[in-house]
Amino acid sequence: MAATVPLRDCQAWKDARLPLSTTSNEACRLFDATLTQYVKWTNDQGLGGIEGCLSKLKAADPTFAMGHAIANGLVLIGTGSSVRLDKELDAAVKTMVEISKTQPLTHREQLHVSAVETFAKGNFPKACELWEQILQDHPTDMLALKFSHDAYFYLGYQEQMRDSVARVYPFWTPDISLSSYVKGIYSFGLMETNLYDQAKKLAKEALAINPTDAWSVHTVAHIHEMRAEVQEGLEFMQHSEAHWKDSDMLACHNYWHWALYLIEKGEYEAALTIYDDHILPSLRASGAMLDVVDSCSMLYRLQMEGSPDGSRWPVLGMSERHGRKTGVGCHFLLQYSGLGCHLPASQGLLTAPSWAGRSPGENCQHLLARDVGLPLCQALVEAQDGSPDRVVELLLPIRYRLVQIGGSNAQRDVFNQLLIHAALNCSSGLHKHVARSLLMERDALKPNSPLTARLIRKAAAVHLLQ
């Protein structure tokens, strides 16, 4: 098994004070290979790819509880599964739990199994609490750090995403495997809480150590986006492209950021070229949740900008299996809206009241679907039906709760733009000054934005800035 850094065997994991309950050195190395690829956001063919490693891992030791924990956790984190589990994943989680009961696991490993099981039930906050328990005693447990970081991202827990890494960051000395990537993980949380200078410093430090760190590239791309530093962002992506374009799990998303700069500038054809050359091919090849979200979000933004192209909307079936998470489901409806489809959107809304009337139990997505997801989805349908006043009535009361659907500030901005466009098109006198207020706010938070300037000119043309 080829690798630039030796993969850790049983003794190496003990030396790292993270012992694994297996006697198979091969299982330990494959666990390390899987974890490494997860952290680097790439399927490294030199290591066998994540799926290849997981298959070999289970064969090397079928009763290795942590092997089952990382396998199930990656499926759950990768799909954002929340409302229902498919039968295969449900069975895999049950198998993991049964195995954990028959093995003499360490307390850390037992917590890992419990966290993945809890996450599978939809109780994301409780799962994060369990991973945080692990990090209190084992601050260099990368799996706990990454799983909690990604779960916080799904929850929209921006401060927790930042502080979870801040608490353990001093323990990650340069001699520890994957330590440079912790800089990038930390920098993202700093960026999402508007600490842009600190975030950029850390991300640049990570890239100085490893220029192929696609997640740190991603953080810098976000910083330029949030500051409307369009030209700087374009130059950064162009100059760094050779280093991150082979990161198959994140390259599509980095190209999405590249396209956002072009949309910001009003260069729609250039943005569509990025879409055609990089984003759509990646979506067709992977069908991954992140690629679905990026594709829907980008095309909907272009549509709001007056550059619709229905032929580029992806095939509907690609995102159906991902629509079970509230935030992803809302992006799924963007796709139907772009295609002018009414029935699927209506069917999707019909299922939400059934969640609202059901006892949420452990699943945090049920209440979110009722309180935030349902009005957001209804607003998308109303926008599609040409009812801007209803869009404003639905979105304005929940705009500060949209963070709860998860994702990044940049990803959720598509819904902020939807609200502004709706307000600009309202006929009701009640909403006369909503667009003006929102545009003043946006201009204050993101000065020098060409997109905001275009919207302000549109508002002035219809006398909404008087």
C-alpha positions in Angstrom: 0.0 0.0 0.0 1.7 3.2 -1.2 1.7 6.3 0.9 4.0 9.3 1.5 3.6 9.0 5.3 3.6 5.5 6.9 0.2 4.4 7.9 -0.2 3.6 11.6 -0.3 0.0 12.8 -1.6 -1.3 16.2 1.5 -0.1 18.0 1.6 3.3 16.3 -2.0 4.0 17.4 -1.1 3.0 21.0 1.9 5.3 20.8 -0.4 8.1 19.7 -2.5 7.3 22.9 -5.4 6.3 20.6 -5.3 2.5 20.9 -7.6 0.6 18.6 -9.3 -2.7 19.7 -8.0 -5.0 17.0 -5.0 -7.3 16.7 -4.9 -6.7 12.9 -2.1 -4.3 11.9 -3.7 -4.3 8.4 -7.0 -3.1 9.8 -5.3 -0.4 11.8 -3.5 0.8 8.6 -6.6 0.7 6.6 -8.5 2.7 9.2 -5.7 5.3 9.0 -5.9 5.3 5.2 -9.6 5.9 5.3 -9.3 8.7 7.9 -6.5 10.3 6.0 -8.6 10.5 2.8 -11.6 11.8 4.7 -9.5 14.6 6.1 -7.9 15.4 2.8 -11.2 15.4 0.9 -9.8 13.1 -1.8 -10.0 9.5 -2.9 -6.3 8.7 -3.1 -5.9 5.8 -5.5 -2.5 5.2 -4.0 -4.3 4.2 -0.9 -7.1 2.5 -2.7 -9.8 5.1 -2.4 -12.2 5.4 0.6 -14.6 2.7 -0.6 -11.7 0.4 -1.4 -10.1 0.9 2.0 -13.4 0.3 3.8 -14.0 -2.9 1.9 -10.5 -4.2 2.8 -10.9 -2.9 6.3 -14.0 -5.0 7.0 -12.3 -8.0 5.5 -9.2 -7.6 7.6 -11.2 -7.6 10.8 -15.0 -8.0 10.5 -15.4 -7.4 14.3 -13.3 -4.2 14.4 -15.8 -1.8 16.0 -14.0 1.4 15.0 -13.9 0.1 11.4 -17.7 0.0 11.5 -17.9 3.3 13.2 -15.9 5.2 10.6 -17.7 3.4 7.7 -21.2 4.2 9.1 -20.2 7.7 10.1 -18.9 8.5 6.7 -22.1 7.4 5.1 -24.1 9.5 7.5 -22.0 12.6 7.2 -21.7 12.2 3.5 -25.4 12.1 2.9 -26.7 14.3 5.7 -29.1 11.5 6.4 -31.6 12.7 9.0 -35.3 11.8 8.6 -35.1 8.2 7.6 -32.4 5.6 7.2 -32.4 3.3 4.3 -32.5 -0.4 5.2 -28.9 -1.2 4.4 -27.5 1.7 6.5 -30.0 0.9 9.3 -28.7 -2.7 9.4 -25.1 -1.6 9.3 -25.6 0.7 12.3 -27.3 -2.1 14.2 -24.5 -4.5 13.4 -22.0 -1.9 14.6 -23.8 -1.6 17.9 -24.1 -5.4 18.3 -20.4 -5.8 17.7 -19.5 -3.1 20.2 -21.4 -5.2 22.9 -19.3 -8.3 22.2 -15.8 -6.6 22.2 -13.7 -5.2 25.0 -13.6 -1.6 23.7 -11.9 1.3 25.3 -14.2 4.1 26.7 -13.2 6.3 23.7 -14.3 3.6 21.2 -17.6 3.1 23.0 -18.3 6.8 22.8 -17.5 6.7 19.1 -20.0 3.9 18.5 -22.6 5.7 20.6 -22.1 9.0 18.7 -22.5 7.4 15.3 -25.6 5.5 16.5 -27.0 8.8 17.9 -26.3 10.7 14.8 -28.1 7.9 12.8 -31.2 8.6 14.9 -31.1 12.2 13.8 -30.0 13.6 17.2 -27.1 15.6 15.8 -26.6 17.8 19.0 -26.3 14.8 21.3 -23.9 13.1 18.9 -21.7 16.2 19.0 -21.8 16.1 22.8 -20.4 12.5 22.7 -17.6 13.5 20.2 -16.8 16.4 22.5 -16.5 14.0 25.4 -13.9 12.1 23.4 -12.0 15.3 22.6 -11.8 16.4 26.2 -9.6 13.3 27.0 -8.2 12.7 23.6 -7.7 16.1 21.9 -5.8 14.6 19.0 -8.6 12.1 18.0 -9.0 13.3 14.4 -12.1 11.2 13.7 -14.0 12.8 16.6 -12.8 16.3 15.5 -13.9 15.8 11.9 -17.2 14.2 12.7 -18.2 16.8 15.2 -17.0 19.6 12.8 -19.1 18.3 10.0 -22.1 17.7 12.2 -21.9 21.3 13.5 -21.8 22.4 9.9 -25.1 20.6 9.2 -26.6 22.1 12.3 -25.5 25.7 11.5 -23.7 25.8 14.8 -21.0 28.2 13.7 -19.5 29.1 17.1 -19.4 25.5 18.2 -17.7 24.6 14.9 -15.0 27.2 15.6 -14.6 26.6 19.4 -14.5 22.8 19.1 -11.2 23.1 17.2 -10.0 26.0 19.3 -10.1 23.8 22.4 -7.8 21.2 20.9 -5.7 23.2 18.5 -2.7 23.7 20.9 -2.3 19.9 21.2 -1.8 19.4 17.5 2.0 19.7 17.3 3.7 19.4 13.9 4.9 15.8 14.7 1.3 14.5 14.8 -0.1 12.9 11.7 -2.4 15.3 9.7 -1.7 18.2 12.1 -1.5 20.8 9.3 -5.0 20.0 8.2 -6.3 21.1 11.7 -5.3 24.6 10.7 -7.6 24.5 7.8 -10.5 23.0 9.8 -10.0 25.7 12.5 -9.8 28.5 9.8 -13.2 27.5 8.4 -14.9 28.0 11.8 -13.1 31.3 12.2 -14.3 32.4 8.8 -17.9 31.5 9.4 -17.9 33.6 12.5 -16.5 36.6 10.6 -13.0 36.4 12.0 -11.6 36.8 8.5 -8.1 37.9 9.3 -7.4 35.1 11.7 -9.0 32.6 9.4 -6.9 33.7 6.4 -3.7 33.6 8.5 -4.3 30.0 9.5 -5.4 28.8 6.1 -2.3 30.3 4.5 -0.1 28.6 7.1 -1.8 25.3 6.2 -1.2 25.9 2.5 2.4 26.8 3.1 2.9 23.3 4.6 0.7 21.5 2.1 -0.5 23.4 -1.0 -2.8 20.6 -2.0 -4.9 21.2 1.2 -8.2 21.8 -0.7 -10.2 22.6 2.4 -7.8 25.5 3.3 -8.1 26.7 -0.3 -11.9 26.6 0.2 -11.6 28.7 3.3 -9.6 31.4 1.5 -12.2 31.3 -1.3 -15.0 31.9 1.3 -13.1 34.9 2.8 -12.8 36.6 -0.6 -16.5 35.8 -1.3 -17.7 37.3 2.0 -15.6 40.4 1.5 -16.6 40.9 -2.1 -12.9 40.7 -3.1 -13.8 39.4 -6.5 -10.6 40.0 -8.4 -8.4 38.7 -5.5 -10.6 35.6 -5.3 -10.4 34.9 -9.1 -6.6 35.3 -9.0 -6.3 33.1 -6.0 -8.4 30.3 -7.6 -6.5 30.6 -10.9 -3.1 30.5 -9.3 -3.9 27.6 -6.9 -6.0 25.5 -9.3 -3.2 23.0 -10.2 -2.9 22.1 -6.5 -6.6 21.4 -5.7 -8.2 20.3 -8.9 -7.5 16.6 -8.2 -9.2 16.7 -4.9 -12.1 14.8 -6.2 -14.4 15.3 -3.2 -14.0 19.1 -3.0 -12.7 20.3 -6.4 -16.3 20.8 -7.7 -17.2 23.0 -4.7 -14.0 25.1 -5.2 -15.0 25.6 -8.8 -18.4 26.7 -7.5 -16.7 29.4 -5.5 -14.8 30.4 -8.7 -18.1 30.7 -10.5 -19.6 32.8 -7.7 -17.0 35.5 -8.3 -18.0 35.5 -12.0 -21.7 35.8 -11.1 -20.8 38.6 -8.7 -19.1 40.4 -11.6 -22.0 39.8 -13.9 -20.0 37.6 -16.2 -22.7 35.0 -16.6 -21.3 33.2 -19.6 -17.9 32.7 -18.0 -19.7 31.3 -14.9 -21.6 28.9 -17.1 -18.3 27.8 -18.7 -17.1 26.8 -15.2 -20.3 25.0 -14.7 -20.1 23.1 -18.0 -16.4 22.2 -17.7 -16.2 21.3 -14.1 -19.4 21.4 -11.9 -21.9 19.4 -14.1 -19.3 16.7 -15.0 -18.6 16.2 -11.4 -22.2 16.0 -10.5 -22.9 13.4 -13.2 -19.9 11.4 -12.1 -20.6 11.4 -8.3 -24.2 12.4 -7.6 -22.8 13.6 -4.3 -24.9 15.8 -2.1 -22.4 18.7 -2.1 -22.4 18.7 -5.9 -26.2 18.6 -6.1 -26.4 21.6 -3.7 -23.8 23.6 -5.6 -25.4 22.9 -9.0 -28.9 23.9 -7.9 -27.7 26.9 -6.0 -25.6 28.3 -8.9 -28.2 27.9 -11.6 -30.9 29.4 -9.4 -28.6 32.4 -8.7 -28.2 32.8 -12.4 -31.9 32.6 -12.9 -32.5 35.3 -10.4 -29.9 37.4 -12.2 -31.9 37.1 -15.4 -29.7 34.5 -17.1 -31.9 31.4 -17.1 -30.9 28.2 -19.0 -33.3 25.3 -18.3 -31.2 23.0 -20.4 -28.4 23.0 -17.8 -30.5 22.0 -14.8 -29.3 18.5 -13.7 -31.3 15.3 -14.0 -33.9 15.2 -11.2 -33.2 11.7 -10.0 -29.7 12.6 -8.9 -30.9 14.5 -5.8 -33.9 12.5 -4.7 -31.9 10.4 -2.3 -30.4 13.5 -0.6 -33.7 15.4 -0.1 -34.2 14.0 3.4 -32.1 16.7 5.2 -34.0 20.0 5.5 -31.2 22.2 4.0 -30.5 19.8 1.1 -34.2 19.3 0.5 -34.7 23.1 0.1 -31.9 23.1 -2.5 -33.6 20.2 -4.2 -36.7 22.4 -4.6 -34.5 25.0 -6.3 -33.9 22.4 -9.0 -37.6 21.8 -9.5 -38.3 25.5 -9.6 -35.6 26.0 -12.3 -37.2 23.3 -14.4 -40.7 24.8 -13.9 -42.0 21.6 -12.3 -44.9 22.1 -9.9 -46.0 18.6 -8.8 -42.8 17.4 -7.1 -42.5 20.6 -5.1 -46.1 20.2 -4.0 -45.5 16.6 -3.0 -42.5 17.6 -1.0 -44.5 20.1 0.9 -47.2 17.6 1.6 -44.8 15.4 3.6 -43.6 18.3 5.8 -46.8 18.7 7.8 -46.6 15.0 8.7 -43.2 15.6 10.2 -44.6 18.7 12.0 -47.4 16.6 13.6 -45.1 13.8 14.6 -43.3 13.6 17.9 -39.8 14.6 17.1 -38.2 12.1 19.5 -34.5 12.3 19.0 -34.6 13.6 15.5 -33.7 17.3 15.4 -34.8 17.6 11.8 -38.5 17.2 12.5 -38.9 20.5 14.3 -36.6 22.2 11.9 -38.6 21.0 9.0 -41.8 22.4 10.5 -40.5 25.8 11.7 -38.0 26.7 9.0 -37.9 24.1 6.2 -41.7 24.3 5.5 -42.0 28.1 5.1 -38.7 28.1 3.1 -40.0 25.5 0.7 -43.4 27.2 0.5 -41.5 30.5 -0.4 -39.7 28.7 -3.2 -43.0 27.4 -4.6 -44.6 30.9 -4.3 -41.6 32.4 -6.1 -42.1 29.9 -8.9 -45.7 30.8 -9.1 -45.0 34.5 -9.4 -46.2 35.6 -5.9 -43.4 37.8 -4.5 -45.6 39.2 -1.7 -46.1 35.8 -0.3 -42.4 35.0 -0.6 -41.6 38.1 1.5 -44.3 37.1 4.0 -42.9 33.7 4.4 -39.1 34.4 4.4 -38.9 37.7 6.3 -39.9 36.2 9.7 -37.4 33.3 9.4 -34.5 35.0 7.8 -32.4 34.9 11.0 -33.2 31.2 11.5 -32.0 30.0 8.1 -28.6 29.3 9.7 -30.3 26.3 11.3 -30.6 24.5 7.9 -26.8 24.2 8.0 -24.3 24.9 5.3 -22.1 28.0 5.0 -23.0 31.7 4.9 -22.1 31.7 1.2 -24.4 28.7 0.5 -27.4 30.1 2.3 -27.0 33.5 0.6 -29.1 32.2 -2.3 -32.1 32.5 0.0 -31.1 36.0 1.0 -31.0 36.9 -2.6 -34.4 35.3 -3.2 -35.9 37.5 -0.5 -34.4 40.7 -2.0 -35.6 39.8 -5.5 -39.1 39.1 -4.2 -39.2 42.4 -2.2 -38.1 44.3 -5.4 -41.0 42.7 -7.3 -43.7 43.2 -4.6 -46.9 45.0 -5.5 -48.1 45.5 -1.9 -47.5 48.8 -0.2 -46.8 46.9 3.0 -43.6 45.7 1.5 -42.5 49.0 -0.1 -39.5 49.5 2.1 -38.4 45.9 2.7 -36.2 45.9 -0.4 -34.6 49.2 0.6 -33.9 48.0 4.1 -32.4 44.7 3.0 -30.2 46.4 0.4 -28.9 48.9 2.9 -28.1 46.1 5.3 -26.4 44.0 2.6 -24.3 47.0 1.4 -23.1 47.7 4.9 -22.1 44.0 5.6 -20.5 43.4 2.2 -19.4 46.7 0.8 -18.2 47.1 -2.8 -20.3 44.2 -4.0 -21.1 44.5 -7.7 -24.1 42.2 -7.3 -25.5 44.5 -4.5 -24.8 47.5 -6.7 -26.9 46.0 -9.5 -29.7 45.3 -7.1 -29.6 48.9 -5.8 -29.8 50.2 -9.3 -32.8 48.0 -9.9 -34.5 49.3 -6.7 -33.7 52.9 -7.8 -35.3 52.3 -11.2 -38.6 51.3 -9.6 -38.4 54.1 -7.0 -37.9 51.9 -3.9 -34.9 53.9 -2.6 -36.8 57.1 -2.0 
